[in-house]
């Protein structure tokens, strides 16, 4: 059988665009399905999909030099940390530069992806079904809000919203605001609100994180971390934590809870401004919530505060609504994938962007896209299914040892992973030279792949 020649890509955000380009570069026919009206996915905050969580003050929290696609550098005159609107424009330019738009069906939601008698059946929201030899899932995982579960005891008489729906600080003007969470969005929203709210904005968290400024010793902080990438991660951690303490002190110095894990284990929050607003009394740290009581929030240390609006900056769930549990599992966050790309039961189903990186996302999805494209074009041979499973099990054990039980399946070390993918592509080509079979179009359902 010839190599797979027709591939569906689902999503035209950064991951989907990278996949589309890589497949085209490899000579594969591509149809990309995007429910919005333009490329850029979650970065395009006026996208017709309505799923973008981007807000006007949003900027990259990784520097442009560590964020850009290798195949399409960001303009040198841009600031080190471009705005969300600049990034959306960059992705639109990327699509234009490489002629991707003509391969994208805009306004095309996907209702289901099912294994067919041969290949895959992709059914759109309008009910039309098309057939493909392979599918790349690139729908992102920062668009389906995660609310507290179980909900906190009691009732709250004020307003509640999720960070996903934040569009600007005007809703907070002259109101008593509580932001719950310690991620980048929580910090951004608390800082924005602190300029218009009534009294200090309360920032509540059960667990602490490391807060890393955007610059350390005159350089973007992730560039400083990247210089340490040659070291084992535990040694890198000790060096980086020492540098961070010297630069800004510990989170406890600002009234925040101690980090729940070491740097490079739990995802740090990148912010220059939140520490400034904390030290000036415009943001006030609070511990976790014990219960809600009318217009009052009771915290675990016994303090009570009157609050008008709660912003739940509690993250997102991985949600792949068009895949059945047969393919996405009961919990897609725990889906085992070879190299975080290939489904273990059928490698003709691939994923780009289903990971949580210690660094930027764009170089990672670009590398994953090139791996998938090499496979589907016949230029790379996967190892045996047994080897794939052993590799996944070994990787999960290492991730659990490093990150614990918080999303270990998704976790990757940015620099290590990029090096691993480059080695994997080379190894797959070597397997071909030794006589291994390249990937072929899927066998009939129920037959071995």
Residue, then its C-alpha position, 0 to 999 in steps of 0.5 A: x500500500x502507498x503511504x497515507x496521502x490524505x490527512x484531515x487536520x482539526x483546528x487552525x490555531x498554532x498547532x493546526x497551522x504547523x501541522x498543515x504546513x508540515x504535511x504540505x511540505x511533505x507532499x501530503x494532501x491536507x484538509x484543515x477544519x476550523x470552526x472560526x473564520x480566520x487562522x490563529x485559534x485562541x490568539x485571535x480574540x475576535x475569531x467567530x468561534x467565540x472560544x478565544x480566552x485572549x484579552x487586551x492586556x495579554x502578552x506572551x509569557x515566553x520571549x519571542x526568541x524562544x516562542x517563534x516557529x523555526x521556519x518563520x522567525x518573529x520580526x526582530x524589531x518586535x518587543x521581547x514579549x509581544x501582545x496577543x494581537x501581535x501573535x494573532x497577526x503573526x499566525x495569520x502572516x504564517x498562514x499567508x506566507x506558506x499558502x495555508x488558507x487555501x487548504x483550510x475550511x473556515x466555519x467548519x466545526x467537526x461533530x465526530x471523527x470515527x474509524x471507518x471501514x477504511x481510514x477515518x470518517x470526519x463528519x462536520x457540524x452540518x452533517x457532511x462526512x468526508x474520508x481520510x487516511x489519517x487525522x491530526x487532532x490540533x484543537x487546543x486545550x485552553x478553551x474549555x473552562x475548568x470550574x471548581x469541582x466540587x464547588x465550594x460550600x455555601x452560596x454567593x450573592x455576587x457575580x461569578x465569572x471564569x477567566x476565559x470570559x474576561x475581556x477587560x477591567x471595566x466590569x471590575x470598576x468600583x467593585x470588590x474583586x476576588x481572583x482565585x488562582x495563581x496562573x498567568x491569567x490570574x495574575x494578569x486579571x488581578x493586576x488589571x483589576x487593581x487599577x479600577x477596583x474598590x479596595x485591594x484586589x484579593x488574590x486567593x490560592x490553595x497552593x503556591x507557585x514560583x513567580x518568575x519575572x520576565x527579565x532576570x539579570x537583564x535578559x528574558x528569563x526563559x533565555x536564562x533558563x535555556x542556557x541551563x538546558x544542558x544540565x540535568x533538570x534537578x541541577x538546573x532546578x537548584x541553580x535557577x531557584x537560587x537565581x530567582x531568590x537572589x532576584x526577587x525573593x520567595x513568594x512568601x516574602x509577598x504574602x503568597x503561599x509557598x510553592x507546592x513544588x520545585x521550579x521546573x516541576x510545577x508550571x511557574x507564573x511569569x509576571x513582572x507586575x503582580x509583585x509590584x502591585x502586591x508590595x504597594x497594597x493594591x493586591x492582597x494575598x489570601x489563602x484558599x477559600x473555605x466557604x461562601x456566605x452571601x456577599x462574604x467569602x470565608x478563607x481557610x485562615x478564618x478571615x472573612x471578606x466582603x466581595x462583589x465579584x469572583x473571577x475563577x482563574x482555575x484553568x482549562x480541561x482537555x476537551x475533544x468532543x468529536x472523539x469517542x471515549x474509544x479514542x480519547x479515553x475517559x479522560x483525554x488528559x491521561x491519553x497515552x501517546x507515543x512521543x505525545x503524538x501517535x495513538x497507541x492503538x492506531x497511529x493514523x490518529x495523531x495529536x499535535x499540541x496535546x501537551x503541557x510544556x515547561x516553555x513555549x508551545x509553538x516550537x513544540x507543535x512545530x516539531x510534533x507536526x514535522x514528526x507526524x508529517x514524516x510518518x504520514x508521508x512515508x519518510x519515517x518508520x515507527x518502532x514496533x507497537x511493543x516498543x512504543x508502549x514501553x517508551x510511553x510507560x517509561x516516559x510516564x514513570x519519569x514524568x510522575x517522578x518529576x511532576x507528581x500526579x498533576x497531569x503527568x501524561x501531558x508534561x514535557x520538558x521544553x528543551x529536552x523534548x525538542x531534542x528528543x523529537x529531532x532524534x526520533x525523526x532521525x531514528x525513524x529514518x534509520x529504521x527505514x534504511x534497515x528495512x522497516x515498513x513505513x506507515x501505510x494507510x489504515x487497514x480495515x477496521x478490526x484488522x491489524x494496523 
